């Protein structure tokens, strides 16, 4: 099959998607505003460069380029990632089958900030054949806030021992002592949730690598650079050795420092 992804090439999630499907023997095309940070064999990348450093001014020229590319590529399926950016190209393409993945802000934050964004978000969701939600919470908001039927949404959760897209918040356990400055923890994945962040959780490590055998020893970056210096920079592999988050623009939005990592891990270990 010829699979066409419309997504941020800098995102590690995009790179994992396209790498997986090219390894399965599919022809993979990636249409993106920004190129991938590494070469993935078998993936043909189409980077839409714009003379304007503005998403709004560059949208129409990029959209016209996408329409030409889709007509030329003739894909069997189109999959866009992040509704309120790459997904906005889908309705006018009038292509089927098409899929859009909802990642967070594109459902939880942006539609509530702008009536225009809400209108186009609903238009995207109505135009596609399938919607991937990376958490149960996002799935619930798609149904409740944007009135999408449950049978159109697939809750996408395929954790491995290196990375977890989401976890079931019903499994959070409250800390008995609020002086720990933590609100909840998860006994299976050995991670913590800080209520200072309402959009994401800060994942620490799978329990298989830490529970019982954890002694407080971790492996710092080779150059001993403080990862907090990476805030605001485009994400690259290895820049968040102790955890953190990446915004929709591909830049690092927050960082877990080595000191914070060790402190939280010791507190978690004492509770397990």
SVG drawing of the C-alpha trace seen along z (x, -y; Angstrom):
<svg xmlns="http://www.w3.org/2000/svg" viewBox="-23 -36 54 42">
<polyline fill="none" stroke="black" stroke-width="0.4" points="0.0,0.0 1.0,-3.6 0.5,-5.4 0.6,-9.2 1.3,-10.9 0.7,-14.6 2.5,-15.4 5.4,-17.1 8.6,-15.4 10.4,-16.6 8.0,-14.7 9.3,-11.4 5.7,-10.1 5.6,-10.8 9.0,-9.2 7.8,-6.1 4.7,-5.8 6.4,-6.1 9.3,-3.8 6.9,-1.1 4.9,-1.0 7.9,-1.2 9.3,1.8 6.1,3.6 6.8,3.3 4.5,0.3 5.5,-2.6 5.5,-5.6 5.3,-9.2 5.6,-12.0 4.3,-15.5 5.5,-17.9 6.3,-21.5 9.6,-20.7 11.9,-17.8 12.7,-14.8 15.7,-15.0 17.0,-11.7 17.0,-9.6 14.5,-6.7 15.1,-4.2 12.2,-3.7 10.4,-7.0 10.0,-9.6 9.8,-13.0 8.1,-16.0 9.0,-19.2 6.7,-22.2 9.0,-25.2 7.3,-28.6 8.7,-32.1 6.5,-33.2 7.4,-32.3 3.7,-32.3 1.3,-29.3 -1.7,-31.4 0.0,-33.1 1.7,-29.9 -1.4,-27.6 -3.0,-28.2 0.3,-27.8 1.1,-24.7 -2.4,-23.4 -2.3,-23.8 1.0,-22.0 -0.5,-19.1 -3.4,-18.8 -0.9,-18.5 1.2,-15.9 -1.8,-13.8 -2.9,-13.8 0.6,-12.8 1.2,-10.2 -2.2,-8.5 -2.0,-7.1 -4.2,-4.3 -4.7,-6.0 -4.0,-9.5 -3.2,-9.9 -2.8,-13.4 -1.5,-14.0 -2.6,-16.8 -6.0,-18.1 -5.5,-21.9 -2.6,-22.0 -1.9,-19.2 -5.5,-17.9 -6.9,-21.1 -5.8,-20.1 -8.0,-17.0 -11.6,-18.3 -10.8,-20.0 -8.8,-17.0 -12.1,-15.0 -10.0,-11.8 -11.2,-8.5 -10.0,-6.6 -8.5,-9.2 -7.5,-9.1 -6.6,-11.9 -4.8,-11.4 -5.8,-13.6 -2.9,-14.2 -4.0,-16.6 -4.2,-20.4 -5.9,-19.9 -8.9,-18.6 -8.5,-19.7 -7.3,-23.3 -7.5,-24.9 -11.2,-24.4 -12.1,-26.1 -9.9,-29.1 -11.3,-30.0 -14.7,-29.5 -12.9,-29.4 -10.6,-26.6 -13.6,-24.7 -15.5,-25.0 -12.6,-23.6 -11.8,-21.0 -15.4,-19.7 -15.1,-19.9 -12.0,-17.8 -13.5,-15.2 -16.6,-15.0 -14.6,-14.5 -12.4,-11.6 -13.2,-7.9 -11.5,-7.2 -10.1,-9.1 -7.2,-7.9 -7.2,-9.2 -4.0,-8.6 -5.7,-8.5 -9.1,-7.6 -9.5,-11.2 -9.1,-12.6 -11.6,-10.0 -14.1,-11.1 -13.6,-14.8 -14.1,-14.1 -17.4,-12.5 -18.6,-15.0 -17.2,-18.4 -17.1,-17.8 -20.1,-15.4 -18.3,-12.6 -19.8,-9.2 -17.9,-6.5 -17.8,-4.1 -15.7,-6.6 -13.0,-6.9 -10.3,-4.3 -8.5,-4.6 -4.8,-4.1 -2.8,-2.6 0.2,-0.4 2.7,-1.0 6.1,0.7 8.8,0.8 10.4,-2.3 7.5,-4.7 3.9,-5.1 1.5,-7.2 -1.0,-7.3 -2.1,-5.5 -5.5,-4.9 -5.9,-7.8 -8.3,-5.6 -5.2,-3.7 -3.6,-6.8 -3.0,-6.5 -3.1,-9.7 0.0,-10.5 -0.8,-10.1 1.5,-13.0 0.8,-16.1 4.1,-17.6 5.8,-15.5 4.5,-18.2 3.2,-15.4 -0.5,-14.6 -0.7,-11.1 1.5,-8.3 1.1,-5.1 2.2,-1.8 2.7,0.0 4.7,-2.4 6.5,-4.2 5.7,-7.7 4.2,-10.7 1.6,-13.4 2.1,-17.0 -1.1,-19.1 1.0,-22.0 0.7,-20.6 -2.9,-20.2 -2.1,-19.0 0.3,-16.1 1.9,-13.8 5.6,-13.5 6.6,-10.0 9.6,-8.8 10.3,-5.1 8.7,-1.7 8.5,0.1 10.3,3.1 13.6,1.1 13.2,-0.5 10.9,1.4 12.7,3.2 16.0,3.1 16.2,-0.6 19.0,-2.0 18.9,-5.7 21.5,-5.3 20.8,-6.7 22.8,-7.4 23.3,-11.1 24.0,-12.5 27.5,-11.9 28.4,-15.6 26.8,-16.3 24.9,-19.2 21.9,-20.5 18.9,-19.4 17.1,-22.6 19.2,-24.4 17.2,-22.7 13.9,-24.4 12.6,-26.1 14.9,-24.1 13.7,-21.7 13.5,-18.2 16.1,-15.7 16.7,-12.2 18.7,-12.3 17.7,-15.9 15.3,-14.8 17.2,-12.1 15.1,-12.4 11.8,-13.3 10.0,-16.3 7.5,-17.5 7.5,-18.6 5.0,-21.1 3.0,-21.0 5.7,-23.1 8.3,-20.4 10.1,-22.5 10.8,-21.3 8.3,-22.9 9.4,-21.6 12.3,-19.6 12.7,-17.2 16.1,-17.9 18.4,-15.3 17.8,-16.5 14.1,-16.5 14.2,-13.0 16.3,-11.6 14.1,-13.3 10.8,-12.0 12.2,-8.5 13.3,-8.2 9.9,-9.4 8.1,-6.9 10.4,-4.1 9.6,-4.7 5.9,-4.2 6.1,-0.9"/>
</svg>
